[in-house]
Amino acid sequence: MVTVVQRCDGLITELSKFSNDMLYLGPPIDDDRLECFEKVIGFTLPSDFVYLLKKHNGFSLDGTEVCGLDIELRGASLDELYNFEHDEGGNKMPAEFMPFSPDGFGNHYCLDLSNLIDGFCPVVFWQHDCFYEIKTDVEVTHPDFINWVEEVMIAWTLENSNYDGTEK
């Protein structure tokens, strides 16, 4: 059976095949910031997400970003994004939704932390301009974060580009 570590390391290997012009891999998190963040939001983050952020605090591929925590050098910070979408945004997210990847139009891919099972949780797509009757109306896009990275970041990029950044 393939472990979370093996799957995540495989993703990092696959991402690393892309040109540096297309790929950004942030520095590692080697302190307890993620654990402190979990205490602040009151939810446990999925093991695949934590593992990848510990290796690379934020990463992006050809414009698709996974936000890091508490960073100032590149992109949005998870803590600021979480606070904005839950406290300041016009259509506030349920507390258990952890936005991690903005689409550039006010929408976000989010981890549904209320459905954490065996260290994994589904990814949902939150549309900022939809007022959902109930939480289950939010579209579940992927069974877990690893599957999201495999499809949205890697497969969708490879539909139009080669690893070296040239168009197909």
LINGIZI-V164050 format. One line per field, one symbol per residue. ss: DSSP state (H for helix, E for strand, L for the rest). psi: psi as a letter, one per 40 degrees, with the letter a starting at -180 (. if undefined). burial: b if it has 9 or more other ideal C-beta (glycine too) atoms within 8 Angstrom, else e. A space follows every 10 residues. Layout:
# LINGIZI-V164050
ss = ???
psi = ???
burial = ???
This chain:
# LINGIZI-V164050
ss = LLLHHHHHHH HHHHHLLLLL LLEEELLLLL LLHHHHHHHH HLLLLLHHHH HHHHHLLLEE ELLEEELELL LLLLLLEHHH HHHHHHHHLL LLLLLLEEEE EELLLLLEEE EEHHHLELLE LLEEEELLLL LLLLHHHLEE EELLHHHHHH HHHHHHHHHH ELLLLLEL
psi = hhiddddddd dddddeeiid ddhhhiiihf afdddddddd efihiidddd dddddhghii hfehihiihf iedhaihddd ddddedddid ghiidehhhe hieeeeiihi hgeefhhfei iihihhhdeh ghdideehhh dididddddd dddddddede iideeii.
burial = eeebeebbee bbeebeebee ebbeebeebe eebbeebbee bebebbbbbb bbbbebbbbb bbebbbbbbe beeebebbbe bbbbbbeebe eebeeebbbb bbeeeebbbb bbbeebeeeb bbbbbbebee eeeeeeebeb bbebbbbbbb bbbbbbbbee beeebeee
